[in-house]
């Protein structure tokens, strides 16, 4: 693995592609880039290994990408497709020989504590707590050895709830979003890379569609954009062809790797 690298562990919407009932939607099942697990992102920065979200598919995502060490975890929001792989973190905490620090907003931490109390609080002598909660404020400073990386939360609307994106090293990750207000957009100027929600071609109540994603990209003008949270309506090859006249905008696929400074 390169020194500084991002891996899109999963780029699928809440049910993935194919769905559990075998439904592939409108994608070509022969193209492996249409096999999509639920959204999670891995960030390697020097000695630091950081996860954004723990999708229900996180075990296989980490195994597939040969990742067996996680130092910190950031959560965008409390929906199940972003959080329900949290139990899989137990062996990683055992390996670290310490609790893993997780970061989320007030609602996310409350929800995770309620649903997975045993991960945060020792219930009996056989099951030790493996996670430590940290409330996200203006910025998150993560350290390991002499290395440090700073994440800034980006507040976005996700249907009728608030969710977070994250900004670090001129890279922004916004996986679940239906609207970004002007104040937050100002934080996203001069990006080297934007990874942005793009659920469908049709309008959706809780996610950006293709037209809306392109609107924000044209407004922000990042050097490169990757579209994620792709529904089974979004065939990889067809979407790539649709973007052929859009400079430096690409569909995500599971296992996609991006090096950065």
ChimeraX attribute file (.defattr): number of C-alpha atoms within 10 A of each C-alpha:
attribute: neighborCount
match mode: 1-to-1
recipient: residues
	/A:1	10
	/A:2	12
	/A:3	12
	/A:4	16
	/A:5	17
	/A:6	20
	/A:7	20
	/A:8	23
	/A:9	30
	/A:10	27
	/A:11	31
	/A:12	28
	/A:13	25
	/A:14	20
	/A:15	15
	/A:16	24
	/A:17	25
	/A:18	19
	/A:19	16
	/A:20	9
	/A:21	6
	/A:22	8
	/A:23	13
	/A:24	19
	/A:25	15
	/A:26	12
	/A:27	21
	/A:28	17
	/A:29	15
	/A:30	8
	/A:31	11
	/A:32	11
	/A:33	20
	/A:34	27
	/A:35	22
	/A:36	26
	/A:37	28
	/A:38	26
	/A:39	29
	/A:40	28
	/A:41	24
	/A:42	24
	/A:43	20
	/A:44	19
	/A:45	19
	/A:46	16
	/A:47	14
	/A:48	20
	/A:49	21
	/A:50	20
	/A:51	21
	/A:52	25
	/A:53	28
	/A:54	28
	/A:55	25
	/A:56	23
	/A:57	22
	/A:58	27
	/A:59	17
	/A:60	13
	/A:61	24
	/A:62	16
	/A:63	10
	/A:64	11
	/A:65	15
	/A:66	10
	/A:67	13
	/A:68	12
	/A:69	16
	/A:70	21
	/A:71	20
	/A:72	20
	/A:73	21
	/A:74	24
	/A:75	24
	/A:76	28
	/A:77	25
	/A:78	20
	/A:79	17
	/A:80	15
	/A:81	22
	/A:82	24
	/A:83	24
	/A:84	19
	/A:85	16
	/A:86	20
	/A:87	16
	/A:88	16
	/A:89	19
	/A:90	17
	/A:91	13
	/A:92	17
	/A:93	19
	/A:94	13
	/A:95	12
	/A:96	14
	/A:97	10
	/A:98	14
	/A:99	22
	/A:100	21
	/A:101	17
	/A:102	21
	/A:103	22
	/A:104	24
	/A:105	20
	/A:106	13
	/A:107	15
	/A:108	19
	/A:109	19
	/A:110	14
	/A:111	15
	/A:112	21
	/A:113	15
	/A:114	11
	/A:115	10
	/A:116	13
	/A:117	15
	/A:118	17
	/A:119	21
	/A:120	17
	/A:121	15
	/A:122	13
	/A:123	12
	/A:124	9
	/A:125	6
	/A:126	6
	/A:127	11
	/A:128	16
	/A:129	18
	/A:130	23
	/A:131	22
	/A:132	15
	/A:133	17
	/A:134	15
	/A:135	14
	/A:136	19
	/A:137	12
	/A:138	9
	/A:139	14
	/A:140	18
	/A:141	9
	/A:142	16
	/A:143	14
	/A:144	12
	/A:145	8
	/A:146	7
	/A:147	11
	/A:148	13
	/A:149	15
	/A:150	13
	/A:151	19
	/A:152	19
	/A:153	25
	/A:154	22
	/A:155	20
	/A:156	21
	/A:157	17
	/A:158	20
	/A:159	16
	/A:160	9
	/A:161	13
	/A:162	17
	/A:163	26
	/A:164	24
	/A:165	23
	/A:166	21
	/A:167	21
	/A:168	16
	/A:169	15
	/A:170	15
	/A:171	19
	/A:172	24
	/A:173	22
	/A:174	24
	/A:175	31
	/A:176	29
	/A:177	27
	/A:178	25
	/A:179	18
	/A:180	16
	/A:181	10
	/A:182	8
	/A:183	10
	/A:184	13
	/A:185	15
	/A:186	10
	/A:187	15
	/A:188	19
	/A:189	13
	/A:190	13
	/A:191	19
	/A:192	17
	/A:193	24
	/A:194	23
	/A:195	23
	/A:196	25
	/A:197	25
	/A:198	29
	/A:199	30
	/A:200	20
	/A:201	17
	/A:202	10
	/A:203	14
	/A:204	13
	/A:205	11
	/A:206	16
	/A:207	23
	/A:208	29
	/A:209	21
	/A:210	19
	/A:211	14
	/A:212	17
	/A:213	22
	/A:214	20
	/A:215	13
	/A:216	16
	/A:217	17
	/A:218	11
	/A:219	11
	/A:220	17
	/A:221	19
	/A:222	22
	/A:223	14
	/A:224	16
	/A:225	23
	/A:226	19
	/A:227	23
	/A:228	26
	/A:229	32
	/A:230	32
	/A:231	25
	/A:232	25
	/A:233	16
	/A:234	23
	/A:235	21
	/A:236	22
	/A:237	15
	/A:238	12
	/A:239	16
	/A:240	16
	/A:241	12
	/A:242	11
	/A:243	15
	/A:244	11
	/A:245	9
	/A:246	12
	/A:247	10
	/A:248	14
	/A:249	21
	/A:250	20
	/A:251	24
	/A:252	26
	/A:253	25
	/A:254	24
	/A:255	20
	/A:256	15
	/A:257	17
	/A:258	13
	/A:259	13
	/A:260	16
	/A:261	9
